[in-house]
Amino acid sequence: MKFKKLITVVVGALAIPFAAIAGEDSQLTVEGQLMVTSVAAPAHMENVDEIFSGWVFRKDETQALQMDDFDNPAFIFIDKAIDTFSKVEGTAGKACVSCHESPEVFKGLRASMPRINSSGELETIPELVNGCRTERMGAEKWKWSGGSMAGIVGLIGLQSRGMPVNVNIDGAASSTWDKGKELYYTRVGQLNMSCANCHEDNYGNMIRADHLSMGQINGFPTYRLKNAKLNTIHGRFKGCMKNIRATPYKEGSDEFKALELYVASRSNGLTIETPSVRN
């Protein structure tokens, strides 16, 4: 009888919506730099008035990890990427530093990505990295979400930390953005869910033992306490699709790239937090 009562209490508790946002009144300051973690929603977002960084939804102790680079576990991988930046690889006998004086030259890049290139194609940072490796260094491509790629993308993103996200969705980008928006709102998988069902309709509510965020990607690559590594944007997309029992698109696919453009545009106005810390 006691056991049955306990089950009733637990189920009842899980059914209660927790719409309050964990750190709504908190401020994210990293190394003395104040980040924008909430701002009026971009004009193209029809169903939300205000957007919040994923940091806002985390517990105090998780938030604190991101506020100090010494405590932020992501910097283990960033430090390794700094070494990789100077490492000679490939048949051309070059390293990243052979063409790029230092990681600082990439300041501002992360805030505008993904973007349409001069050929009219949508490009992402992993593609730029692999393009340099194969065309300039004569080295092998890295896996999209491999450790080396995540580290370098994190290092590149760090240079834009504190800068506002400003992803262009007009002109040549508009058709791809429309495709990404369609993917965001399309229900898929055995659970028949879309990205919007969690990150627009239910953000701030509890799912299992965690708050649902708005799914912002301005902090990626992000260190997740769950798997103790840097996680890429497409890696997270893939994980979400698996969670709803859907067959994921391939990392680097046109589908995930379009989705990245759309989701990135939903962060316009927030600041880059790379590398962030999440659950």
N, C-alpha and C positions, 0 to 999 in steps of 0.2 A: 504493500500500500504506500509506504514512504517513497519507494522507488518510482511508482507511478505518479505520485505528486511532484517528484523532482523533475520527471520528464515534462510534465505539464508546465511547470515553471520555466524550464529552459526553452521549450518551444514557444511559449508566450513571449519570452524575452527576445528571442530571435525575430519575432514578427513585428516588434516595435520599430518604427522608422526612426533613425537617429539623424535628423537633418542638420543638427548643429555641426559646424566645421571646427575641427580640433584647434587650429591656431589662427582663427580668423582675425584676432586682435594682435597677433604676434608680428614681429618684424624680423626679416631675415637680413642680417648683416654679416658679410664674409670679409675677413681681413680689413675691417673698417669701411667696407663698401656696402651701402644700402641697396638691396634688391627690391624691385617692384613685384610684389606677389599677388596683387589684385588690382584690377583696372576695368574700366568700362569695356564691355564686349565689343569686338570689331563690328562694323556696320553690317557685314555679311552674315553674322550669326543672328538668326531670326528668333530663336527660342530662349536665349539667355541674355540677361542684362549686364552681368558682371562675370569676369573670368578670374579664376584663382590658380595659382601655381600648385603643383602637387605637394610642395613642401608644407603648405597650409594644413593639409589633411593628416600629417604625420604626428606621432606622439612626441612629447617634449624631448625625450632622450634621442630620438632619431633626428629631430630638427637640429639639436645641438651638435650632432656629428658634422653636419654640413656647414656650421658656422665657424669652424676652425680647420684650416687646411692640414694642420698637424694631426688632428683627430680624424679627419675624413679618410676612411679606408680606401677610397678611390685613388688617392695619390700614390699608393704602392704601384699602381698600373701606369699612372701618369709619369712617375719617375723612371719607370722602365722604358716608356715611350720616348723620353728625352734621350736615353742612351741609344735607342733604335734610330732616332733622328740623325745621329752621327755615324751610324754603322754602314759601312760599305757593303753593298750586295749587288749581285748581278754581273752580267758580262761587260757592262760599260765601266765598271769600277767606280761607281758613284754611290753617294748616300743622299738622303734628303737635303742635308746641309750643303751639298755640292751646288745646288741650284737656289735653295732658299736659305738665306743667311742665318735665320733663326726662326723658331716657331712664332715669334712676335709678328712676323710679316703677314700672318693670317688673321690679324685683328680685324674683326668685322665680318669675316666670311661666314661664320656659323649663324650669325643673326639674319642672314639673307637666304639661307639654304632651306630646301632645295630651290633651284632656279633654272630658268631656261637659258641655254648656252647660245653661242653665236650660230650654231647649226639648227636652232629651233627645237632642240631636244631638252627634256628635263634631266638635269644632272644633280647628283648627290655627292656628299663629301667622300664616301667610300669609293665611288667611281673615279673621282679626281685622284685619290690616293693610288688606286690600282693603275690608272692611266700613267701616272708618273713612274710607277714601278716597272711596267712593261715597256713603255715607249722611251723612257729616258735612262732607266737604270739597267734594263735588260734582266730584270728580276721576275720571279713568279708572282702571280696575283695572290693576294691574301683572301681568305674566306671572309664573307661579308660580316659575320659576327664573331670571327675568331679573335683570340686574345690580342694579337698584334694590331689588327685593324681597330678594335675597340679602343686600345690604348692610344694610338695615333689620332684617331678621330676625337678622343677625349682631350688630348693635348692641343689639337687645333681649336676645338671648341672653347677651351679654357681662355684662349686669347681674347675671346669676345665676351667674357663674363662681365655682367653688369650693363651690357649694351641691350637696347630694346630690340625685340624680335620685329623684323620688318620684311616679311615674305611677300613678294609681289605675286598677285593672282590675276592681273589684267593682261590684255594683249594675247601674246602667244601662249601664256600660261593658263588662260581661262578654260580651254576645253579639257585640259588635264585636271584642273581644279574641279571642274564639274564632275568628272569621272570619280575623283576622290571623294567628293561629297556624296555621290550616289552609293559608293561602297560603304561609307560611314553610316548611312541610314538603312542599308539593306540587311534584312534579317537572314541569317545563314545558320547552318549546323543543326544538330539534333535538338538543341535547346531553342532554336528559332529566335536568335537574338542578334541585335546589331550593336555597333560601337555606342550608338546614342542611347540605347536602353540602359547601359551602366553609367556612362560618363556625361550624359545630358539629363536623363530622366531621374537618375537616382544618386547623383554625386552627393557626398555628405552622409549618406546612409551607410549602415554597417552591412558588410558582406563577410560572413564568418566572423573573424576577430579583427577586421580591418575596415577603415573608412574607404569608401569609393571616392576617388578623385575625379577631376574633370578630364583626366587623360591627357594633360598638357605634356608636350615633349621638349619644352625649353630647357630642361635639365639633362637631357641625354647627350652622350652615354651616361647612364646612372648606375651607381653601385647599389645593388640590392642585398640587403641583409639575408634574404631568403637563400640566395645561391652564392654569396660571397665573391662576386665578380662584377666587372663592368658589363652592362647590358645595352645593346644597341637598339635603335628605334625599330628596325625591322624584326629583330629578335623578339621585342616586346609584342609587336603586332602578331607574330607567329604564335607566341604564347597565349595571347588573348583568344585567338581563333581556336586553339586546341582546348582552351577552357570551356568554350561553348560547343564543343564536339563538332567543330567544322574542319574541313580539310584546308590547311593554310596555303596561301600562295607562296611561291618561292621568294626568299629574300633577294632583293634586287630586281624583282619582277616589275613590270609596268604597273600592275595593280597596287603593289605596296608603295611604289614610288609616287603614284597618284594620291594614295591615301596619306603618305607622308606630307605631301604638299598641302593637302586640305587640313590635316590636323595641325601642321605647323602654322598655318594661317589663323587658326583658332587661338594661337598664342600671341598674335600681334599685339604689342603694347607691354607685355610682360618682359622681364629681362632674362638674358641667358644665364643659367645657373651651372652650367657644365663645369665639373662633374658633380651631380647632385647625389643625395643619399635617400633611398626609399626602402620600404619594407621588402 
